[in-house]
Amino acid sequence: MSVKQALHILMITLGCSKNTVDAECMTRILADDGNILTTNPLQADVIIVNTCGFIDQAKREAIDTILAMAEYKNAPGHCQFLVVTGCLPQRYSKDILKELPEVDAVVGTAHYGDIANVIRALYRGGGMNSESFVEGSGGISHLREDRIVSTSTYAWLKIAEGCSNCCSYCAIPLIRGGYVSRSMDSILREAEKLAEDGFSEIILTAQDTTRYGLDLYGKRRLPELIRRISLFEGVQRIRIMYTYSDGVTDELIREIAENPKVMHYLDMPVQHGDDAILKRMNRRDTAASISETIGRLRAAIPDIVLRSTVLVGFPGETASSFHNMFERLKEWRFDRLGCFVFSREEGTASYDMTGRVRKDTAERRYAKVMEFQQELSLELNRTRVGSIVDVTIESVSDDGIFYMGRSYAEAPEVDPQIFVAAADEPLTIGQTYRVKLVDCSAYELTGVIDT
């Protein structure tokens, strides 16, 4: 096949919202190079798996997906090349190329912008130095203001790349480099285009959105950025993800409280509730400072929905320190809570820490946290039954009995959707309706159109 002939390319992306944006930027680069994007692996000339490599579970998912896509190679008329991009090859490129001979090329996080050149090199033949495309890490040069958005009613908007917080358990700085803010002008141009293209909900994402601007402007400018994005007429809703407690300033709280386009929802991973463990994690918070931040948020915004994550089984986590965290969780009462078991990651400060927790102990602690949160979620959902909420419809069930959508209280991909019973008149995907909530379980809400 001539390298100039249009290729059918399938992009599969795994992991977080930041990976989604990276994949959307790569698909724009590939389309601009004359290629045709497909969602069918049977039609693909090239399959790209954009991976996460953050924790063991993500690595296993990535490897399983790579092997599944390898099944489509070399069959008549099927995929000729398999490319792996993102976090996994950034960390383990040599292992991938050695242990997975089905993979033809690897591309790390600093080289997303080279994806079209990599595909061209594969078709030219004669071998290529795949290792050259995993040198360095991070950077924002690949980000495109006109990326091909893969979501429907909402769009992720990446405002920075990398992380400089250096939590002791986290490999992100190794994978994506230090924190680099995008210029405000670039973000605003992209936000305006997203609004013009019909994406009414803009979701701000980064490894730490509250850090935005510190490296570029010398101060935190997230509140100003939100305010300026809200001026675009097509933007109806702004959601903020991945904040750090110490970056939730009074100015940011005022912006959330007073700007009608900013949803009363905040994602604020705290990771633990015991001071000794927070210190070993190299977090800047204490349990008291987290409590203070939550108190300021709820005092200023009584209906705010708070989402968080915690990590159990971290080295040095004793029964006492876990108890301290669990008691804090009962105090903090997060509306949404994810829990993870510590994953020992090469190259991080925690990798060789003493005081490792037995796997079965960590899993018991995980189960206790999730059992508590399930009970709390049911309690909180029951308080919402009977209320009327604005729900944006995003899909319909295969049997046509329910529509699925989200209110301000549900972020996409991480929170449950609201099930809306089919009405006499069909509902329109992307439209927002007044919905009366009539039933619930711990992780589901059901409603009917309010008439």
C-alpha positions in Angstrom: 0.0 0.0 0.0 1.3 3.4 -0.9 2.1 5.6 2.1 0.1 8.4 0.4 -3.0 6.3 0.1 -5.7 6.9 2.7 -5.5 4.4 5.6 -8.4 3.3 7.8 -7.2 3.8 11.4 -8.9 2.7 14.6 -8.0 4.6 17.8 -8.8 2.8 21.1 -8.1 4.9 24.2 -8.0 3.6 27.8 -7.7 5.3 31.2 -8.5 8.9 32.2 -10.0 11.9 30.6 -6.5 13.3 29.9 -5.9 10.2 27.8 -9.1 10.9 26.0 -8.0 14.3 25.0 -4.6 13.0 23.8 -6.4 10.5 21.6 -8.7 13.1 20.2 -5.7 15.3 19.3 -4.0 12.3 17.6 -7.0 11.5 15.6 -7.1 15.1 14.3 -3.4 14.8 13.3 -4.1 11.5 11.5 -7.2 12.9 9.7 -5.2 16.0 8.7 -2.7 13.6 7.2 -5.4 12.2 4.9 -6.4 9.1 6.9 -9.9 7.8 7.5 -10.9 7.1 11.1 -12.9 3.9 11.8 -14.5 2.3 14.9 -14.5 -1.2 13.3 -11.3 -3.2 13.8 -12.2 -5.4 10.8 -11.9 -2.3 8.6 -8.7 -1.0 10.1 -5.4 -0.9 8.3 -3.8 0.4 11.5 -4.9 -0.1 15.1 -3.7 2.3 17.8 -4.1 1.5 21.5 -3.6 4.6 23.6 -2.8 3.2 27.1 -2.8 4.1 30.7 0.0 2.8 32.9 -0.7 4.4 36.2 -1.5 1.3 38.4 -1.4 -2.5 38.0 -5.1 -2.7 37.0 -4.6 -0.2 34.2 -1.5 -2.1 33.0 -3.4 -5.3 32.8 -6.3 -3.7 31.0 -3.8 -2.2 28.5 -2.0 -5.5 27.8 -5.3 -7.4 27.5 -6.5 -4.8 24.9 -3.3 -4.9 23.0 -3.5 -8.7 22.7 -7.1 -8.6 21.7 -6.4 -6.1 18.9 -3.4 -8.2 17.8 -5.9 -10.9 16.8 -6.9 -8.6 13.9 -3.4 -8.5 12.4 -2.4 -10.2 9.2 -5.8 -11.7 8.3 -6.7 -11.0 4.7 -7.8 -7.4 4.3 -7.3 -6.7 8.0 -5.0 -4.7 10.2 -1.4 -4.5 9.1 0.1 -2.6 11.9 -0.5 -2.3 15.7 0.8 0.8 17.5 0.8 1.4 21.2 0.9 4.9 22.5 0.7 6.7 25.9 1.6 6.0 29.4 2.4 2.3 29.2 5.1 2.6 26.4 6.5 5.7 28.2 7.4 3.5 31.1 7.9 0.0 29.5 8.7 0.5 25.8 11.5 -2.1 25.8 9.4 -4.7 27.6 6.5 -4.1 25.1 8.7 -4.5 22.1 10.4 -7.6 23.5 7.4 -9.4 25.1 4.7 -8.3 22.6 6.1 -8.9 19.1 2.7 -8.2 17.7 3.3 -4.5 18.4 5.0 -2.7 15.5 5.7 0.7 17.1 5.5 2.5 20.5 4.9 6.2 21.0 5.4 7.9 24.4 3.7 10.9 26.0 6.1 13.4 24.5 5.6 12.2 21.0 1.8 12.2 20.4 2.4 14.9 17.7 4.5 12.4 15.8 1.8 9.8 15.3 1.3 10.5 11.6 5.0 10.3 11.0 5.2 7.0 12.8 2.4 5.5 10.6 4.2 6.8 7.5 7.5 5.2 8.6 5.8 1.8 9.2 4.5 1.8 5.6 7.8 2.9 4.2 9.4 -0.2 5.7 13.0 -0.7 6.2 12.8 -0.7 10.0 12.3 2.3 12.3 13.8 3.2 15.7 10.7 3.0 17.8 12.6 3.8 20.9 13.2 7.4 19.6 9.5 8.0 20.1 9.5 7.5 23.8 12.4 9.9 24.6 11.4 12.7 27.0 8.1 13.0 28.6 5.1 15.3 28.7 4.6 18.6 27.0 1.7 20.3 25.3 2.8 20.7 21.7 0.4 17.9 20.6 -2.7 19.6 21.9 -5.0 20.8 19.1 -7.7 23.4 19.5 -9.6 21.7 16.7 -9.3 18.1 17.9 -11.9 15.5 16.9 -14.0 15.2 20.0 -15.2 11.7 20.7 -17.9 12.5 23.3 -21.4 13.8 22.7 -23.0 16.5 24.8 -19.9 17.3 26.8 -16.2 17.8 26.0 -13.1 17.5 28.2 -10.8 20.5 28.1 -7.3 19.9 29.1 -5.8 23.0 30.7 -2.4 21.6 31.6 -0.1 18.6 31.2 2.1 16.8 33.7 2.3 17.2 37.4 4.8 18.7 39.9 3.1 17.6 43.1 5.3 14.5 43.3 3.1 12.4 45.6 5.2 9.5 46.7 2.9 6.8 45.3 2.4 8.4 41.9 4.3 7.8 38.6 2.6 10.6 36.7 5.6 13.0 36.9 7.8 10.2 35.5 5.3 9.5 32.7 4.2 13.0 31.8 6.8 15.3 33.2 6.4 18.4 35.3 3.3 20.6 35.3 2.9 22.8 32.2 0.0 25.1 31.9 -1.5 25.9 28.5 -1.7 29.6 27.7 -5.1 31.1 28.6 -5.6 32.4 25.1 -5.2 28.8 23.7 -7.6 27.4 26.1 -10.2 30.1 25.4 -9.9 29.6 21.7 -10.6 25.9 22.2 -13.5 26.5 24.6 -15.1 28.9 22.1 -14.8 26.4 19.3 -16.2 23.6 21.4 -19.2 25.8 22.2 -19.7 26.7 18.6 -19.6 22.9 17.8 -22.5 22.3 20.2 -20.7 21.0 23.3 -22.7 22.8 25.9 -20.8 21.2 28.9 -17.1 22.0 29.3 -15.2 19.8 31.8 -11.9 21.2 32.9 -9.2 18.5 33.4 -5.5 18.3 34.3 -3.5 16.4 36.9 -4.2 19.4 39.2 -6.6 22.0 37.8 -6.2 24.2 40.9 -2.5 24.6 40.0 -3.3 26.2 36.7 -1.2 29.3 35.9 1.3 29.0 38.7 4.1 28.0 36.3 3.1 30.3 33.5 1.8 33.4 35.2 3.2 33.1 38.7 -0.2 32.7 40.4 -3.3 30.5 40.3 -5.6 31.6 37.6 -8.3 28.9 37.5 -11.1 31.2 38.8 -10.3 33.8 36.0 -10.2 31.0 33.4 -13.6 29.7 34.5 -15.0 33.2 34.4 -13.8 33.9 30.9 -15.0 30.5 29.5 -18.4 31.2 30.9 -18.7 34.3 28.7 -19.1 32.2 25.6 -22.8 32.0 24.8 -22.8 28.3 23.8 -21.3 27.2 27.1 -24.1 26.3 29.4 -22.3 24.3 32.1 -18.7 24.2 33.4 -17.5 21.3 35.6 -14.2 21.2 37.5 -12.3 17.9 38.0 -9.0 16.9 39.7 -8.6 19.7 42.2 -6.2 19.7 45.2 -7.6 20.7 48.6 -4.8 23.3 49.2 -5.7 24.9 45.8 -9.4 25.4 46.6 -9.1 29.1 47.4 -11.8 31.5 48.6 -11.7 33.1 45.1 -12.4 29.7 43.5 -15.2 29.0 45.9 -16.8 32.4 45.1 -16.6 31.7 41.4 -18.3 28.3 41.8 -20.9 29.8 44.1 -21.7 33.0 42.1 -21.2 32.0 38.5 -24.5 30.4 37.2 -22.7 28.4 34.6 -20.4 26.6 37.0 -21.9 23.4 38.4 -22.0 23.0 42.1 -19.8 19.9 41.8 -16.1 19.5 42.7 -13.8 16.5 42.3 -11.2 16.7 45.1 -9.1 13.6 45.6 -7.8 13.6 49.2 -6.2 10.1 49.2 -6.2 9.6 53.0 -7.3 11.0 56.3 -4.4 10.2 58.6 -1.8 12.9 59.0 1.2 10.5 59.2 0.1 8.7 56.1 -0.6 12.0 54.3 3.0 13.0 55.1 4.4 9.8 53.9 2.4 10.3 50.7 4.1 13.7 50.3 0.7 15.4 50.3 0.6 19.0 51.5 -2.7 18.5 53.3 -3.5 17.4 56.9 -6.8 15.9 57.9 -7.7 19.2 59.6 -6.9 21.3 56.5 -9.1 19.0 54.4 -11.9 19.4 56.9 -11.5 23.1 56.8 -11.7 23.2 53.0 -14.8 21.0 52.9 -16.3 23.2 55.6 -15.7 26.4 53.5 -17.1 24.7 50.4 -20.3 23.5 52.1 -20.9 26.8 53.9 -20.7 28.8 50.7 -22.4 26.2 48.4 -24.8 24.2 50.5 -25.9 22.0 47.5 -22.4 21.2 46.3 -21.6 17.6 45.4 -18.1 16.5 46.4 -16.3 13.6 44.8 -13.1 12.2 46.2 -10.8 9.2 46.2 -8.8 7.5 48.9 -5.9 5.0 48.9 -5.7 2.1 51.3 -2.8 -0.2 52.0 -0.2 2.5 51.6 3.2 1.5 53.3 3.0 2.3 57.0 -0.8 2.3 57.1 -1.5 0.6 60.5 -4.9 -0.4 61.9 -4.8 2.9 63.8 -4.1 5.1 60.8 -6.8 3.3 58.8 -9.2 3.9 61.6 -8.3 7.6 61.6 -9.1 7.8 57.9 -12.3 5.9 58.2 -13.5 8.2 61.0 -12.7 11.2 58.8 -14.7 9.7 55.9 -17.7 9.5 58.2 -17.1 13.1 59.1 -16.5 14.3 55.5 -19.5 12.4 53.9 -18.4 12.6 50.3 -21.3 12.4 47.9 -19.1 10.2 45.6 -16.0 8.3 46.7 -13.7 6.0 44.9 -11.2 3.7 46.7 -8.0 2.1 45.4 -5.6 -0.4 46.9 -2.0 0.8 46.9 -0.1 -0.2 43.8 3.7 -0.4 44.1 5.1 1.5 41.2 8.7 1.4 40.0 10.5 4.7 40.2 8.2 6.3 42.9 9.4 7.2 46.3 7.0 4.7 47.9 8.3 1.7 46.0 10.9 0.8 48.6 9.1 2.2 51.7 9.0 0.0 54.8 5.8 -1.1 56.4 4.2 -2.8 53.5 0.6 -3.8 54.1 -0.5 -7.4 53.4 -2.7 -7.7 50.3 -5.5 -9.3 52.2 -5.5 -6.6 54.8 -5.6 -3.9 52.2 -8.4 -5.6 50.4 -10.4 -5.9 53.7 -9.9 -2.2 54.2 -11.0 -1.4 50.7 -14.2 -3.5 51.2 -15.0 -1.7 54.5 -14.6 1.7 52.8 -16.8 0.7 49.8 -19.5 -0.8 52.1 -19.6 2.4 54.1 -19.8 4.5 50.9 -22.6 2.3 49.4 -24.7 2.8 52.6 -24.0 6.5 52.5 -24.8 6.8 48.8 -28.2 5.1 49.3 -28.9 7.5 52.2 -28.0 10.5 50.1 -29.9 9.2 47.0 -33.0 8.8 49.1 -32.9 12.4 50.1 -33.1 13.3 46.4 -36.2 11.2 45.6 -39.1 13.5 45.1 -36.9 16.4 43.9 -36.9 17.9 40.4 -33.6 18.2 38.6 -32.4 19.3 35.2 -31.1 16.2 33.3 -29.3 16.3 30.0 -30.1 13.2 28.0 -27.1 11.4 26.5 -28.3 8.0 25.4 -31.3 5.6 25.2 -31.4 2.0 26.4 -31.5 -0.8 23.7 -35.0 -1.7 24.6 -36.2 1.9 24.5 -37.6 1.8 28.0 -35.2 4.3 29.5 -33.2 7.3 28.5 -30.0 8.0 30.4 -28.6 11.3 31.3 -26.9 13.4 34.0 -27.7 16.3 36.3 -25.2 18.7 37.8 -24.5 16.0 40.4 -23.1 13.4 38.0 -19.8 13.7 36.1 -19.5 11.5 33.0 -17.6 8.2 33.1 -17.1 8.2 36.9 -20.6 8.8 38.3 -23.8 6.8 37.7 -26.3 8.1 35.1 -29.9 9.0 35.9 -32.5 6.7 34.2 -35.4 8.6 32.8 -38.5 6.6 31.9 -39.5 7.0 28.3 -42.2 9.7 27.8 -45.1 9.8 25.4 -43.1 12.1 23.2 -39.5 11.0 22.3 -36.7 12.9 24.1 -33.9 14.5 22.2 -30.3 13.5 22.8 -28.4 16.5 24.0 -31.5 18.3 25.3 -32.0 19.1 29.0 -35.4 18.2 30.7 -36.9 18.7 34.1 -37.0 15.3 35.7 -38.7 14.2 38.9 -36.7 11.6 40.7 -39.0 8.8 41.8 -36.8 5.9 42.9 -33.2 5.0 43.8 -30.7 2.4 44.8 -27.2 3.0 46.1 -25.8 3.8 42.7 -28.8 4.5 40.5 -31.6 7.1 40.3 -34.7 6.8 38.3 -37.0 9.6 37.2 -39.9 10.7 35.0 -40.4 13.8 32.9 -41.9 16.5 35.1 -45.2 17.7 33.6 
